[in-house]
Amino acid sequence: MQKWDYDGPILDIDQLSISFFTRLREIPAVMDFSAKIMPGEALGLVGESGCGKSTVALGVMQDLGVNGRIVGGSIKFKGRDLNTMTQEELRDIRGSEIAMIYQEPMASLNPAMKIGRQLMEVPMIHEGVSEEEAYKRALEVVADVKLPDPERMLKSYPHQLSGGQQQRIVIAMALMSKPSLLILDEPTTALDVTVEAAVVELVKDLGKKYGTSMLFISHNLGLVLETCDRICVMYSGEAVERGSIEDVFDKMQHPYTQALFRSIPLPGADKNARPLKAIPGNFPLPHERPRGCNFGPRCDYFEAGRCDAGDIAMVEVEGDDRHQTRCLKFKEIDWNAPLELMEQKTKGEIGDVVLKMDNLKKYYEVAANALFGGGNKKVVKANETLSFEARESETLAIVGESGCGKSTFAKVLMGLETATDGKIILDNREIQGVPIERRDTRTVADVQMVFQNPFDTLNPSMTVGRQIIRALEIFGIGKNDAERREKMLTLLDLVKLPRAFADRMPRQLSGGQKQRVGIARAFAGGAKIVVADEPVSALDVSVQAAVTDLLMEIQREEKTTLLFISHDLSIVRYLSDRVMVMYLGHVVELGTTDQVFSPPYHPYTEALLSAVPIADTKVQKKHIVLEGDIPSAMNPPSGCPFQTRCRWKSKVAGGLCEKEVPPMRTLADGHQVKCHLSQEELDSMEPVIKIAAE
């Protein structure tokens, strides 16, 4: 197929409306949506889940399934209307001219086919090139996406690669035929921040190299800032603001865009002095949208009789570069007014040590031949000599990439696993060797967990109230059913859910509401320690603010110790008192939040901070991209666990990093770092994140 040249917009979406048809009704998913992408331009499409971002992408791919239909407007690719093309013409364009990268890499790879074959298929089918030429191209793109040992990669099956490597292969596959338009649908959600930083860097470089235009769908405003030229904000099926990154980030003209920014923790936010402001109310369901402005019921500037009178069109913001907003009052609102201070919170006094870990180790034995269980045993060192203390009313954040041992340590603490060595002391009781089924009720109630995915932790066939009462029965709280029911209702009050929710089933709740039920259940027994394992990563930005604030508020009232496991350093910086950084089973740095977020850093912490996307145009970041993947805990490197990826290694004489595990050193004020670097080198480190002066 011959690619055609075109110098107008690569993609021109004009007043697009898409509906899904069920037996009962037509459900409008996208209404009056317009966007243009010029050659070589990257457009970021942001909004909460359910706002129609992915539906727009599927509309461009003409892949709306049986029930989806384009009911208005047009989608033009290089001047030709995709709606009027035949299936054959579309087949020619898909994969060669327009390529799409999905959120879950394994969904795009064939598990029974070697990577090389899958990559070679693209040019062989679309361009009819020879097998030799296709192999040459596959090698080139695998090298382009910075994967080690391209020849070995082509001979591997998908399951032999890590998540980050799989996602790079999917990107390589999309680039095989040098498409004019690349659609990326949340391509880094499932990846670690360090891998995400490398993938984003890669996408930007490849966009420049191949001159590809991009439609980048994400709910992460920081990522869009780092990858795109322009941004379009969506809410409930409509575009509400469009413009260049600078215009929208620094001179926003729509209340929803403003509300989104107020609900994310930017550098300088403080959980007590300046709590985040969650967006009030809930996202409307597609068949229950309000009249007039969809955002009206949740908007601070809503005016009855005006904002809900009729449909609102997008209008130009004068003086800016193609900047439009869907707001009647944007000229009347004082966008520079200082944020009304939310109620200031007083910080709970940090009390005595409640939990102490002393040289905790957790090793797993696995068969070397995993398939048949024969051969020698290999040892996976999931946790190596973990030592720390946590106090009453304190939030200790535990950060690190996946595979660093965060969740293993949580399982040992909960009694789901027992320790190989070392001690865990809870209120003067040693619990490291007591599995959960042998723990007494008090210990079980004392240590509770809030999980990452609220959808998996609730029983779908039991009402919300019954699930909380069940927890109260297990913890032996209340003399009879009536007392337990009353306690359950006060727990719903505690997590700010209406009491009527007691009779609802989990499927009738949104993700954020389900997570609140999970929190209510964790606090049912008056827990002393709550392990929150990525409790907000599955939730939307606006809901994240409400849930983190809720956790903080309960902590202030109940004096709970919160162990907050996360890879999102923006949230960690906002809510933690102390931070523990883990890498490959080791604690590599431990200190107060201020100590860990300012130099000197452990080289790994430095790289982690550099990888976090920050949604603020005033922030300047030092750029450090880690090469290579995390080594396996089954076969860790000799010496310092981080030495295979460390950019400071050459500063240490005599190859010490490769020979010896560094000792844990205490710097000023109890700040601990596990590193061989000299004091002079540590002192010479510069801050990774700087905020430019106004």
N, C-alpha and C positions, 0 to 999 in steps of 0.2 A: 504494500500500500504506500502511495506517495503522500508525504506530509505536505500540507499546503501552507504557504507563507501568508501572514496577515499582520498588518501593522496597527489595527485598532485594538480594542480591549480583547484579551484572550477569553475572558468570561464576562458576559453581560446579562445579569439577572434583572428582569424588569417586572415589578408588581406581581411577583410570583405568589400564587395561593395553592396550597396542597391540602387535600382532605383525605381522611380514611373513612371508609363506609362500613358500618356494622349493620346487623339486621335491624337494629332499633333506630339508628340515626346517622347523620353525616357528622363526623368530628373534624372541625377545621384544625389542622396542626400548624400550618404556616399561612399567614395572611399578608398580602400587600408587601412582599419582601423584595427589596432591590439592592443590588451590589454590583460593583464593577471591579475587575482585576486587570490591570494593564500588564504588558509583557515584562517579565522579570520582577513583578511586584508580589509582596506577600501580604495577604489580608488575614487578620485574626478574627475569628468569630467566637464571641464569648457570651456566657449566660449560664443560668442554673440548669440542672438536668430537667428535661421535659419542656424546654423553651423552644425546641424545634431546630437546633443546630444540625443534628445528624440527619434530620428529615431533609433539610436543604441540600446536604451533601448527596443523599440518596436520590434526590430529585435531579441533581446534575448528572449522576451516574445512570439515571432513568431506571432505577432499581427499587421501585416502591412496593413491590410485592402485589398480591392479588387485590388487596383492599385499598391500596393507595392510588390516588389520582391527582394529576395536576388540573385544577379547576379554573385557573385564571393566570394571565401573565405569560411571560416567555423566558426561556433560558437559552441564550445564544453562545455558542462556542466558536470563536474566530469568525463571528458574523453569521454562522448557520444555526438555525433553530433546532435544538436537540429534540423538541417535542414532535417535530414532523419527520424525523429520520426513520428509515425502516430498521428492523432488527438487524439486518445485515450491515447497514452503514454504522449502526451503533457498535456492533461487535468489532468492526475495524478500528473504531476510535478508542474504545475501552482498552486499557492496558498499553496501547501504543501512544495515543495522543493525550489521554486523561488517565492518570493512575491514582489509586487510592490506597492509603495505608491505614489499617484499622488499629483499634485500641489493643486487642489481644493478639499478639503475633502468632500464637499456635493455631488460631482460627484461619490463618491465611496460608499455613504450610501443610503439605501432605505428609503425615507422620511415617508413611511407608515408602517414601521416595527420598533418595539422597539429594542433598542441597544442590549439588551441581546440575543434576537433571532438571530440577524445578526451575533453576535460573535459565538454563539453556533453552527451555521450552518457549520462553517469551519471544526472543528474536526469531526462533525457528518458525513459530506459528504466525507471528505478526509480519515478519519481513522476509520469511522464506530463506534465511541465510543457512550456510552449511553448518554441520556439526562442529567442525574445527573452528570456524569463525565464532560460533556461539560460545564455545569453551573459552576462547581467547577473551571474549567480552565479559564472560562470567568472572574470569580471574581478575580482570581489570576493575569491575565494580566491587568485588569483594575486597580488593586492596583499597579502593576509594572509600569504602565505609570503615576503613581502619581496623579490619579484623586480622588477627595474627595468622600466619601460615595459611594463605589462601588455598593452596592445593589440598591441605588436609581438611579445610572447611568444606570444600566441594565434595569430598568423599564421605562427609559425616551425614548422619540422619539428624533431623531437628531435635530429637530428645537428648542428643549428646551435647547440645549447646545451652548456655545460660540464657535467661530471659533477655538480657541486653544484647547478646549475640544474635538471638532469634530475631529481635526487632531490627537489628542492622541488616540481616539477610532479607527481611521483608522490604526494607528501604532499598536495598540493592536490587531486588526484583522489580520494584516500581520504577527504578531508574534505568533498567536494562534497555528500554527502547527510547530513552531520552525524551520523556513526555513533555508537552508544552505546559500542562497543568497537573500539579500534584495536590491531591486532597489528603490532609492528615487529620484523622479523627481521634483526638486525645491519644497521640501515639506514644506518650511517655508515662501514662497514668500508672502502669504496673511496674515501673522501673524505679530503682534507687536514684537519689538526687545526683550522685556522682556520675552514674550511667546516663541519667537524663541530660546532664550538662554536656556530656560527650556527644549524645545523639543530636541534641539541639545544635551544637557547634557544627556537627556533620551536615545536618540539613541545610544550615545557612551556607556553608562552603559549597555544597553541591548545587544549591540554588544558583549561586554565582557562577560556578563552573559550567553548568549546563544551560544557564539562562532560563531556568524553569520558573513559572509563576506558581504561587502557592495559596491554597485556602487552608488555614490552620485553625482547626476547631479545638477549643480548650476551655476549661473553666478556671484556668490558672492565669491571672492577669500578669503576673511576673514573667511567665514564659512568653506570653504574647508580646510584652514589651521587648524581650530580648530577641525575638525571632521575626517580628513583622514590621512592615512600614505603615500599615493602616489597620484600623480596628472597627468592627461593627458589633455593637452590644445588642443582644436579643433578650426580650422578655415576653413570655407567654405567646409565642408564635409570631411576634412582630419585631422588626428592627426598631430600637428606640433611639439609638444614637450611632452616627457614623462619622469617621474623620481620620486625620493622621494621628499617629500615636501621641505626638506632643500635644495636639489640640485637645484630644479626648482625656488624656491623663492629667494635663495641667489646667485645662479650661473647660471642664465638663459642663454640659448644658442640659443634662436630664437627671431628674431626681433619683432614678434607679441606678444610674452609673455612680452617682454620689453615694448612695446607700451601700452599694457593693464595696466601694473603697473604704467606707467607714467600718465595714465588718471584717477587714483583714488586718492582721497585726503587722504594721510597718515598723522599721527601726525607730526606737524612741517611744513606742507605745508602752504603757505601764498598767498592769492589771489592777492596781489599786487606785492610782491617781487618775488614769484615763482608760477606764474599761472600754472594750470594743462595743460598738452599737449594733446590735442585731436588727435585721429588718423585721418590723412587727408583722403579725398575721401570717397567712400561708399563701403559697403559690396557687392561683386558681386552676381548677381542672378545665380541660379544653371545652367541655360543654356547659361550664358554669361561669364563663368569663363575664365580668361586669360590663355595663354599658359605657360607651366613651373610652376613657383611658383604662387600659388593662391594669396599670399599676396603681390606679386611683385609690382603692381601699387601703393600700399600705403606704401611701405617700404623705410626707409631712406638709406638703403644700396644696393638698387637695381642696378644691372649692366646689361645693355642691351646686348643681344647676349650670355649671360651666364645664367642668372637667368630665361630667357624665352626661352631657347633652347629646353628643353624637360622635361619629368617627373622627379621629384626629389624624391629620396627614403629617408626613415628614416635611419640615421647613428648613430653609438654608439659615446657617448662622453667618452673618455678614463678617467679612474680613478674614475668615479662616479658609484653609485649603479643603474644599469639598466637604465641609463640616455641616451635618444636618442633625436635627433633633425632632422627636415626636412629642413635643410638650407645648401646650398653649401658653404657659406662663413663664417660659424660659427667660424672657426679657425683664420680668418683674422680680425674679428671685435674686437675692444677693448671694452670689456663689462664693464670695470671699468672706462671708460672715463667719466668725469663729464658731467652731462646733460647740453647741450647747453642751456644757459639761454634764456627763452622766453622773449619777450619784456617786460620790467618791466613797471608796471602801476603806475601812481600816484593816490593816494587815493583822492576821492572827499572830499572836506571840508564838515563836517557835519554841517548843518545849523540850522534854528529855528525849533521850534515844529510845526508840520503840523497837527498832530492828537493827541487828548488827550481823554483818556477814564477814566471816573470817576465812580467807584462803579457800573459798568455795571452788570445787572442781566438779565438772560433770563430763564424764567420758561415755561414749556409746561404743559397744563392740558390734561391728557388722562383718558379715561374711565377705571375704575378698571377692568371691564369685557370687554376686548378689542374686543371680538367676537360679542357681541350683543349690546355693547354700554350702557348697563344699569349699575346699581350699583353706588357706590360713585366715585367721581373723584379723581385721584391721580395726584400729581404734580411731574414732572421731572425737577430737578434743573440742567439745562444744563450748565449755567454759574453763578458763585457766586462771587459777588463783584470784578469784574475785573478792575484794575486801572493801567494804564501805559501811557507813552508818546512816540511818534515816531517823529523823526526829518527828515528834508530834507537830501537826499543823504545817509540815514542810512538804514542798513539791520537789521531788528529785526526778529530773528527766534523764532517761537513758537513751542515747542516740547512737546510730551506727547503721551501716548498710545491712541488707538482708543477708543472713548467714553469719552475722557477727556474734550470735549467741544471746541476743536480747530476750527472745521468747523462751529459749531453753531455761534461762535463769528464772523467768517468771513461772515456768512449769514446776521447777524445783521448789520455789517459794510456796506455790499453791498446794504442793503435795501430789501433783499429777506425775511427778518423777521424784526419785530420791537422789541425794547427792552422792558422788563417788568419794569425795573427801572434803574436809573443811567443815565449818559450822555455820548454822543460821540460828541466831538467838532472837526469839520474839518474847519480850517481857520476861526475861530470865528463863525461858524454856527453850531447850534445843529441839528444833523441829526438822533438821535436814534429813533425818533418816526415817521420818514417819510418813508413810503414804496416806493419802487423803482418807481412805476408808478406815484407817486406824486413828485418825485425829479426833479429839473430842469436839463436841459441838461448839464450845467457846472458841477454839483455835480456828475451826472452819469459818465461823461467823466473823472472826477478827481479820482474816485475810480474804478479801473478795476481789473479783476481777470484772472489768468492763471490756468487752471484746471489740475487735475492729469492725466486724460486720454485723450490724444489728439484725439483719435478715436471717442469719443462721442460728441466733442464740435464743429465739423465742419459740415456744411450742405452737405450731400453727393451729392446733385443734383445741386450744384452751384460751378462755378469755384472759384479758390483761390482768384483771383483778385476781382471778384464780391463780395465775402464775406467781403473783407477789405473795398471796396468802400461803401458797405452797412453800415458798422460801421461809416465811415466818414460822410455819409448822416445823420445818427442818431445824431452824435455829431455836425452837422451843420458846417462842415469844407469844404471850397472850394465853389466858387460861381457857378461853373457849372461842368458838367461831365468831361470836359477836365482837369480842375484843380485837381479834385478828382483822376482822373486816374494817373496824374503825382505824386501826393502825395502818392498814393498806391505803385507806383514803387519805390519811395524813401524809403517807409517802408520795401519793400522787400530787398532793399540794406541794410537797418539797421539790419535786421535779417539774413543777409548774404545768401539770396536765390537768384538764377538767376532770372532775370526779366521775362524770358520765362515761369516761373512757374505760372505767372498770368493767363495763359489760361489753366492750368491743373486742373483736377478734384482731390478732396482729395484722391480718391482711388489710384491715380498714385504716391502718396508720401509715403515715409517711416515714421515710428513713429516720428523720430527726426525732419523730415522736417515738419510734421503736427504741432508738438509742436511749431516750429518757426512761423508758420502762426498764431497760437493762440497768441503768444507773439506780433506779428506785430499788430494784431487786438486790443490787450489790450492797446498798446501804440499809437493807431491811434488818440486818442483825446488829446494827451499830458497829460496822466494821472499823477497825483501827487503821488498817492498811488497805488501800484500794490500788490494785495494779490496773492501770488503764493502758491497754495495748492498742496503740493507734486508734483511739476512740473516735476521732473525727475525720479520719482520712477517707471514709466512704461517703461523707456527707458534703452537701453544697456549702460554698463559702459563707453564705448568709446564715445557714443553720449551724455551721462550725462555731461562729461567734457565740450563738445562744448556748450551745452545749458546753463550750469551754467555760463560759461565764457561770453556768449552772454548777459545774464541777467545783469551781473556785468558791462559789457562795456556800455550797454544802460543806466544803472543807472548812470555811471560816466558822460555820455554826457547829459542826461536829468535831472539830479539831483533828480531822483525819490526816494521816500521812498518805500522800499521793505519789505513787511511782508511775511516772508518765513515760511510756515507751513510744518513741516517735522518730520519724526521719525528717519531719518538717521543722527545720530549725527556726523558722519565723515564729511558729506557735510556741516552741520551746523557750525562745528568748522572752516571749511575752509572759508566759505563766510560771516558769520554774524558778526556784530559789537556788538550787544547785544542779549541775549537769555532770553526767558521767558519760564519757565517750568510749564506745567499745569497738574493737576491731579484731576479728578472728578469735573470739573467745577471751581476749585480754582487755582489761581496762587500760586505755592508753592516756586518758586525761580525766581529772576529777577536780572540780572547784566550784566556786560560786558562779552564777550566770555571768556576772561582769568579768570575772577572771577568764572564763572559757571563751567569751566573745571578744576579748581584746588580747593583743600580743603580750607575752610570748605564747605561741600555740605549740601543741604537738603537730608535726607536719601533716598528719591525717586530718586533724581538726581544721587546720588552715585550708586544706583542699575541700572539706565538707562545706565550710562557710562560703567559699568561693563559688560552690555549685548551686547555692540556693537562689532561685529566681526571686527578685524583689520588685514589687509593682510600684516603683517610685523613680521618676526620671531624675531626681536629684541625687540618687545614690550612685557612687562610683565604686566598682568592684575590681579587685585584683583578679586577673584571669588565670586560673590554674585548672587544667584538665588532667585528670589522672589517667595514665596509660594503663592498659591491661585490666583484667578482671580480678575480683577477690580470689585469692588462692583457696583451695579446698581445705576444710578443717581435717580431712582424712590424710592430707599430705601437706602440712603447713611448711612454709619455707624455714630454713635454718636461721638462727639469730633472731633479729627483730621481726615480728610478724608482718610489719608494713614495708620492710626494706625493698621488696620487689617493685613497689610503685612510688617510692619516696624520691622527691626531687632534691632533698638535702643530703642524700647519702654520701655524695662525694666530699662533703665537708668534714666527714669523720675519718680520721687516719686509720691505716692498718686494717681495713676491711672488717672493723669491729662489728658493724651492723649485721654482717652476714654470719658472724661467728657466735655472738652472745645475745641472749634476750636482755634488753636494757633493764636496769633496776628502776623501781618507782622512785623518782626524786621529788622532794618537797621544795617548791620554790617559795616565794613570799606568801605569807598569810595562809598557809595550809593548801596552796594550789599544787596539785600533784601531776607530774608528767612522766611517762615511761619512755625515755628517749636518751640516746647517746650524745646528742649535740652538746657542745660546751656552753657554759653560761653566756659567753660573749656572743655566740651564734644566736642563742635564744633571745638575748637582749636586742640583737640587730633586726629582729623581725618587724615588719611594718603591718599596720592594720589592713585587713582584707576588705572591709566595708567602710567607705568614707561617705559622709553626707556633705554634698557641696554646699557652700555658704549661699544664702539667698542673694 
